[in-house]
Amino acid sequence: MTVLDPDKIRQLPGWNDAPIHICMDADCRGLTFCCKPGYSLTFAFKCKRDEVLKELGISSGEFIKIKEDFSKINGWDSDLTCFGSLAYCCMRKGGCPRRDPALEIRYPNKSREEFMKIYFEKKKELAKKILEAVKEPKANDKVKFFLDLF
């Protein structure tokens, strides 16, 4: 039986038991907070995104399509963010000089508390979409527990 490691989850507005980042050994739901493949990363030596995607049988192209389709549906495209979309932003609760102004523009009449709650609720939805893209039977066994959490 799979159990959530309390050191690898956070209680966020809009998402209880949210995973930490993949690079910090999160469960596969943490892919929702990963950057766009194909770019050099400051902490590339820690990055486990490609390894986890491979374990789940999701190509980089599929991952990008899932995130960018989600972004378009939710009005999350933004030139202010690092990779052109809030879908690629991380979980930093303490604030981000790129993500937070993009959220303020996307949700203009909301307080920071309100738009962060929306952000984490949407990141939870995105995590589910990513895990639903898993098609290989062996990988499906890995994600079933996490899909049941939604």
C-alpha positions as CSV (number, residue, x, y, z in Angstrom):
1,M,0.0,0.0,0.0
2,T,1.3,3.5,-0.9
3,V,1.3,6.1,1.8
4,L,2.0,9.8,1.4
5,D,5.3,10.8,3.1
6,P,4.5,13.7,5.3
7,D,7.9,15.3,4.6
8,K,7.1,15.3,0.8
9,I,3.7,17.1,1.0
10,R,2.5,20.6,1.8
11,Q,-0.9,22.0,2.9
12,L,-1.6,24.7,0.3
13,P,-4.6,26.9,-0.2
14,G,-6.8,25.0,-2.6
15,W,-4.8,21.7,-2.3
16,N,-4.3,19.7,0.8
17,D,-1.5,17.1,0.7
18,A,0.1,18.8,-2.4
19,P,3.4,17.2,-3.5
20,I,6.6,19.1,-3.2
21,H,8.8,19.4,-6.3
22,I,9.9,16.4,-8.3
23,C,13.6,17.5,-7.8
24,M,13.0,17.1,-4.1
25,D,11.8,13.5,-4.4
26,A,8.1,14.3,-4.7
27,D,5.6,11.8,-6.0
28,C,4.5,12.0,-9.6
29,R,1.8,14.6,-9.0
30,G,4.7,17.0,-8.6
31,L,5.1,17.1,-12.4
32,T,2.5,19.9,-12.3
33,F,5.2,22.2,-10.9
34,C,7.9,21.3,-13.4
35,C,9.5,23.6,-16.0
36,K,9.2,23.2,-19.7
37,P,11.5,20.6,-21.3
38,G,14.2,21.7,-23.6
39,Y,15.6,24.6,-21.6
40,S,18.8,24.7,-19.5
41,L,18.1,24.8,-15.8
42,T,19.9,26.3,-12.9
43,F,19.4,23.2,-10.9
44,A,19.6,20.7,-13.7
45,F,21.7,18.3,-11.6
46,K,18.7,17.9,-9.3
47,C,16.0,17.7,-12.0
48,K,14.1,14.4,-12.1
49,R,11.3,15.6,-14.5
50,D,12.6,13.6,-17.5
51,E,13.3,10.5,-15.4
52,V,9.8,10.6,-14.0
53,L,8.2,11.2,-17.4
54,K,10.1,8.3,-18.8
55,E,8.9,6.0,-15.9
56,L,5.4,7.0,-16.6
57,G,5.7,6.6,-20.4
58,I,4.9,10.3,-21.2
59,S,7.2,11.9,-23.8
60,S,8.5,15.5,-23.4
61,G,6.3,16.4,-26.3
62,E,3.1,15.0,-24.7
63,F,4.0,16.7,-21.4
64,I,4.4,20.1,-23.2
65,K,1.1,19.5,-25.0
66,I,-0.8,18.7,-21.8
67,K,0.6,21.8,-20.1
68,E,0.1,24.1,-23.0
69,D,-3.5,22.9,-23.8
70,F,-4.3,23.4,-20.1
71,S,-2.8,26.9,-20.2
72,K,-4.9,27.9,-23.2
73,I,-8.1,26.5,-21.7
74,N,-7.5,28.4,-18.5
75,G,-6.1,31.6,-19.9
76,W,-2.7,31.0,-18.4
77,D,-0.5,32.0,-21.2
78,S,1.7,34.9,-20.1
79,D,4.8,36.7,-21.4
80,L,5.6,37.5,-17.8
81,T,6.4,33.9,-16.8
82,C,9.6,32.0,-17.4
83,F,8.2,29.7,-20.0
84,G,5.3,31.6,-21.4
85,S,2.7,29.9,-19.2
86,L,1.6,29.6,-15.6
87,A,1.4,25.9,-16.2
88,Y,5.2,25.7,-15.9
89,C,5.4,27.7,-12.7
90,C,6.4,26.1,-9.4
91,M,4.8,25.9,-6.0
92,R,6.7,28.8,-4.2
93,K,4.2,30.0,-1.6
94,G,6.4,32.9,-0.6
95,G,6.0,34.6,-3.9
96,C,7.6,34.8,-7.4
97,P,8.4,38.0,-9.2
98,R,7.2,36.5,-12.5
99,R,4.3,34.3,-11.5
100,D,2.6,36.6,-9.1
101,P,2.2,39.6,-11.5
102,A,0.9,37.2,-14.1
103,L,-1.7,35.9,-11.6
104,E,-2.7,39.4,-10.7
105,I,-3.4,40.2,-14.4
106,R,-5.2,36.9,-14.9
107,Y,-7.4,37.3,-11.8
108,P,-7.7,41.2,-11.6
109,N,-10.3,41.6,-8.8
110,K,-8.8,38.9,-6.5
111,S,-6.6,39.3,-3.5
112,R,-3.3,37.5,-3.4
113,E,-4.8,35.0,-1.1
114,E,-7.7,34.4,-3.5
115,F,-5.5,34.1,-6.6
116,M,-3.0,31.8,-4.9
117,K,-5.9,29.5,-3.9
118,I,-7.1,29.4,-7.5
119,Y,-3.6,28.8,-8.7
120,F,-3.1,25.8,-6.5
121,E,-6.6,24.4,-7.3
122,K,-5.7,24.7,-11.0
123,K,-2.3,23.1,-10.4
124,K,-4.1,20.2,-8.8
125,E,-6.3,19.8,-11.9
126,L,-3.2,19.9,-14.1
127,A,-1.6,17.2,-12.0
128,K,-4.6,15.0,-12.5
129,K,-4.5,15.6,-16.3
130,I,-0.8,14.7,-16.5
131,L,-1.4,11.4,-14.6
132,E,-4.5,10.6,-16.7
133,A,-2.2,10.7,-19.7
134,V,-0.4,7.6,-18.5
135,K,-1.3,4.7,-20.8
136,E,1.2,2.0,-20.1
137,P,-0.2,-0.7,-17.8
138,K,3.0,-0.9,-15.6
139,A,3.0,2.9,-15.2
140,N,-0.7,2.9,-14.5
141,D,-0.1,0.8,-11.4
142,K,2.3,3.5,-10.2
143,V,-0.2,6.4,-10.6
144,K,-3.5,4.7,-9.6
145,F,-3.0,5.5,-5.9
146,F,-2.3,9.2,-6.7
147,L,-5.3,9.4,-9.1
148,D,-7.5,8.1,-6.4
149,L,-6.5,11.2,-4.3
150,F,-8.3,13.6,-6.6
